Amino acid sequence: MSNSASTSEIRATDVRIGRRHLEVALVDGRSIRVRFAWFPRLQAATPEQRRHWRLIGKGIGIRWDEIDEDLSVANLLRA
């Protein structure tokens, strides 16, 4: 990937759920760590609900069906 790649081209490969944060692994080797407090639905969810995520759009986003939450990787990079 070139340095001129837009954030819309960056995709997630994995998500790890911590006690107070989520960490998203990216295809380019970087990772993003964000606190649940930034996302009210994730903050209010139980640990079990947070663990039930799936990648959507070949990794452009993350979906939690049980709590009706979607996060885009591009927006996480801008945060």
MDAnalysis code that builds the backbone (N, CA, C; Angstrom):
import MDAnalysis as mda
import numpy as np

u = mda.Universe.empty(237, n_residues=79, atom_resindex=np.repeat(np.arange(79), 3), trajectory=True)
u.add_TopologyAttr("name", ["N", "CA", "C"] * 79)
u.add_TopologyAttr("resid", np.arange(1, 80))
u.add_TopologyAttr("resname", ["MET", "SER", "ASN", "SER", "ALA", "SER", "THR", "SER", "GLU", "ILE", "ARG", "ALA", "THR", "ASP", "VAL", "ARG", "ILE", "GLY", "ARG", "ARG", "HIS", "LEU", "GLU", "VAL", "ALA", "LEU", "VAL", "ASP", "GLY", "ARG", "SER", "ILE", "ARG", "VAL", "ARG", "PHE", "ALA", "TRP", "PHE", "PRO", "ARG", "LEU", "GLN", "ALA", "ALA", "THR", "PRO", "GLU", "GLN", "ARG", "ARG", "HIS", "TRP", "ARG", "LEU", "ILE", "GLY", "LYS", "GLY", "ILE", "GLY", "ILE", "ARG", "TRP", "ASP", "GLU", "ILE", "ASP", "GLU", "ASP", "LEU", "SER", "VAL", "ALA", "ASN", "LEU", "LEU", "ARG", "ALA"])
u.atoms.positions = np.array([
    [0.847, -1.169, 0.000],
    [0.000, 0.000, 0.000],
    [0.895, 1.235, 0.000],
    [0.562, 2.197, -0.795],
    [1.353, 3.418, -0.860],
    [0.953, 4.380, 0.238],
    [1.799, 5.375, 0.468],
    [1.489, 6.390, 1.477],
    [0.298, 7.226, 1.096],
    [-0.069, 7.231, -0.188],
    [-1.199, 8.042, -0.623],
    [-2.525, 7.303, -0.499],
    [-2.527, 6.099, 0.045],
    [-3.763, 5.330, 0.200],
    [-4.718, 6.069, 1.123],
    [-5.968, 6.092, 0.736],
    [-6.962, 6.779, 1.560],
    [-7.387, 5.872, 2.708],
    [-7.974, 6.471, 3.730],
    [-8.425, 5.691, 4.881],
    [-9.528, 4.727, 4.493],
    [-10.260, 4.997, 3.398],
    [-11.317, 4.085, 2.976],
    [-10.751, 2.771, 2.453],
    [-9.457, 2.730, 2.100],
    [-8.828, 1.505, 1.616],
    [-8.275, 0.646, 2.750],
    [-8.201, 1.174, 3.943],
    [-7.660, 0.455, 5.089],
    [-8.757, -0.450, 5.643],
    [-8.394, -1.692, 5.893],
    [-9.378, -2.665, 6.362],
    [-8.898, -3.359, 7.632],
    [-9.864, -3.804, 8.421],
    [-9.572, -4.557, 9.643],
    [-9.383, -6.031, 9.319],
    [-8.523, -6.667, 10.098],
    [-8.343, -8.110, 9.973],
    [-8.789, -8.853, 11.226],
    [-8.833, -8.141, 12.357],
    [-9.207, -8.780, 13.619],
    [-9.599, -7.715, 14.624],
    [-10.337, -8.128, 15.639],
    [-10.752, -7.237, 16.728],
    [-10.495, -7.966, 18.030],
    [-9.903, -7.270, 18.978],
    [-9.717, -7.802, 20.329],
    [-10.502, -6.925, 21.286],
    [-11.188, -7.578, 22.195],
    [-12.029, -6.872, 23.151],
    [-11.359, -6.898, 24.517],
    [-11.070, -5.722, 25.055],
    [-10.519, -5.608, 26.392],
    [-11.607, -5.261, 27.390],
    [-11.208, -4.937, 28.590],
    [-12.195, -4.558, 29.618],
    [-12.804, -3.193, 29.352],
    [-11.989, -2.269, 28.834],
    [-12.453, -0.891, 28.625],
    [-12.233, -0.375, 27.206],
    [-11.746, -1.244, 26.329],
    [-11.399, -0.787, 24.986],
    [-11.537, -1.913, 23.967],
    [-11.488, -1.521, 22.708],
    [-11.347, -2.508, 21.655],
    [-10.107, -2.149, 20.860],
    [-9.458, -3.169, 20.353],
    [-8.261, -2.990, 19.547],
    [-8.511, -3.641, 18.197],
    [-8.319, -2.860, 17.139],
    [-8.593, -3.318, 15.789],
    [-7.269, -3.465, 15.047],
    [-6.988, -4.683, 14.570],
    [-5.791, -4.944, 13.764],
    [-6.113, -4.610, 12.311],
    [-5.187, -3.917, 11.651],
    [-5.387, -3.489, 10.271],
    [-4.517, -4.290, 9.310],
    [-4.919, -4.328, 8.042],
    [-4.188, -5.105, 7.042],
    [-2.760, -4.600, 6.848],
    [-2.499, -3.342, 7.143],
    [-1.153, -2.795, 6.940],
    [-0.241, -2.992, 8.149],
    [-0.712, -3.736, 9.156],
    [0.112, -4.029, 10.317],
    [-0.109, -3.109, 11.505],
    [-0.771, -2.008, 11.297],
    [-1.077, -1.110, 12.418],
    [-2.244, -1.652, 13.226],
    [-2.462, -1.058, 14.386],
    [-3.658, -1.353, 15.161],
    [-4.192, -0.057, 15.742],
    [-5.479, -0.051, 15.969],
    [-6.180, 1.098, 16.543],
    [-6.764, 0.633, 17.869],
    [-6.556, 1.411, 18.909],
    [-7.125, 1.082, 20.222],
    [-8.014, 2.239, 20.641],
    [-9.293, 1.937, 20.900],
    [-10.250, 2.975, 21.295],
    [-11.045, 2.506, 22.502],
    [-11.391, 3.463, 23.337],
    [-12.156, 3.164, 24.548],
    [-13.636, 3.003, 24.224],
    [-14.289, 2.084, 24.926],
    [-15.730, 1.903, 24.753],
    [-16.491, 3.178, 25.083],
    [-15.949, 3.992, 25.961],
    [-16.624, 5.224, 26.370],
    [-16.929, 6.138, 25.186],
    [-16.200, 6.007, 24.081],
    [-16.454, 6.822, 22.895],
    [-17.707, 6.378, 22.151],
    [-18.194, 5.179, 22.468],
    [-19.320, 4.593, 21.751],
    [-20.358, 4.115, 22.757],
    [-21.413, 4.895, 22.978],
    [-22.381, 4.605, 24.043],
    [-22.964, 3.186, 24.005],
    [-23.247, 2.648, 22.828],
    [-23.809, 1.296, 22.771],
    [-22.797, 0.255, 23.234],
    [-21.554, 0.416, 22.854],
    [-20.535, -0.511, 23.332],
    [-20.293, -0.352, 24.826],
    [-20.330, 0.878, 25.298],
    [-20.147, 1.145, 26.728],
    [-21.244, 0.462, 27.550],
    [-22.482, 0.514, 27.053],
    [-23.616, -0.053, 27.782],
    [-23.745, -1.564, 27.612],
    [-23.078, -2.134, 26.623],
    [-23.190, -3.572, 26.344],
    [-22.497, -4.400, 27.412],
    [-22.946, -5.622, 27.541],
    [-22.273, -6.555, 28.449],
    [-20.992, -7.055, 27.778],
    [-20.048, -7.564, 28.572],
    [-18.840, -8.149, 27.963],
    [-19.180, -9.243, 26.946],
    [-20.179, -10.045, 27.240],
    [-20.585, -11.107, 26.310],
    [-21.093, -10.516, 24.989],
    [-21.903, -9.472, 25.054],
    [-22.396, -8.825, 23.832],
    [-21.244, -8.219, 23.029],
    [-20.268, -7.637, 23.685],
    [-19.128, -7.045, 22.987],
    [-18.311, -8.088, 22.234],
    [-18.278, -9.304, 22.752],
    [-17.498, -10.373, 22.113],
    [-18.141, -10.893, 20.836],
    [-19.406, -10.573, 20.595],
    [-20.115, -11.079, 19.411],
    [-20.088, -10.051, 18.284],
    [-18.945, -9.874, 17.695],
    [-18.754, -8.940, 16.588],
    [-18.451, -9.729, 15.321],
    [-18.549, -9.033, 14.190],
    [-18.124, -9.611, 12.914],
    [-17.641, -8.480, 12.018],
    [-16.691, -8.814, 11.161],
    [-16.217, -7.844, 10.186],
    [-17.242, -7.758, 9.064],
    [-17.462, -6.558, 8.564],
    [-18.391, -6.348, 7.460],
    [-17.662, -5.663, 6.308],
    [-18.180, -5.858, 5.095],
    [-17.602, -5.210, 3.923],
    [-16.144, -5.558, 3.709],
    [-15.800, -6.830, 3.898],
    [-14.411, -7.285, 3.741],
    [-13.438, -6.532, 4.642],
    [-13.936, -6.119, 5.822],
    [-13.076, -5.478, 6.805],
    [-13.157, -3.969, 6.863],
    [-14.069, -3.351, 6.117],
    [-14.175, -1.887, 6.192],
    [-14.901, -1.435, 7.450],
    [-15.549, -2.392, 8.126],
    [-16.261, -2.054, 9.345],
    [-16.430, -3.247, 10.261],
    [-16.979, -2.963, 11.438],
    [-17.230, -3.967, 12.465],
    [-18.693, -3.852, 12.863],
    [-19.356, -4.992, 13.020],
    [-20.781, -5.030, 13.332],
    [-21.026, -5.845, 14.587],
    [-21.866, -5.311, 15.480],
    [-22.379, -6.012, 16.647],
    [-23.888, -6.109, 16.472],
    [-24.371, -7.266, 16.028],
    [-25.801, -7.442, 15.767],
    [-26.649, -7.274, 17.025],
    [-26.194, -7.847, 18.136],
    [-26.994, -7.835, 19.367],
    [-27.277, -6.435, 19.888],
    [-26.379, -5.504, 19.641],
    [-26.580, -4.140, 20.160],
    [-26.797, -3.128, 19.035],
    [-26.920, -3.624, 17.802],
    [-27.186, -2.785, 16.631],
    [-26.155, -1.656, 16.485],
    [-24.888, -2.041, 16.511],
    [-23.789, -1.067, 16.400],
    [-22.881, -1.431, 15.229],
    [-22.517, -0.425, 14.452],
    [-21.563, -0.560, 13.350],
    [-20.501, 0.514, 13.508],
    [-19.239, 0.126, 13.346],
    [-18.137, 1.094, 13.360],
    [-17.351, 0.917, 12.077],
    [-17.022, 2.025, 11.429],
    [-16.194, 1.938, 10.234],
    [-14.724, 2.157, 10.626],
    [-13.850, 1.444, 9.954],
    [-12.424, 1.578, 10.209],
    [-11.965, 3.000, 9.862],
    [-12.475, 3.555, 8.780],
    [-12.086, 4.913, 8.387],
    [-12.414, 5.913, 9.484],
    [-13.577, 5.785, 10.120],
    [-13.930, 6.703, 11.206],
    [-13.077, 6.473, 12.448],
    [-12.712, 5.236, 12.710],
    [-11.823, 4.972, 13.852],
    [-10.463, 5.627, 13.623],
    [-9.986, 5.631, 12.396],
    [-8.711, 6.263, 12.092],
    [-8.766, 7.783, 12.244],
    [-9.917, 8.345, 12.028],
    [-10.085, 9.809, 12.148],
    [-10.280, 10.260, 13.582],
    [-10.642, 9.329, 14.464],
    [-10.943, 9.680, 15.865],
    [-9.706, 10.115, 16.615],
])
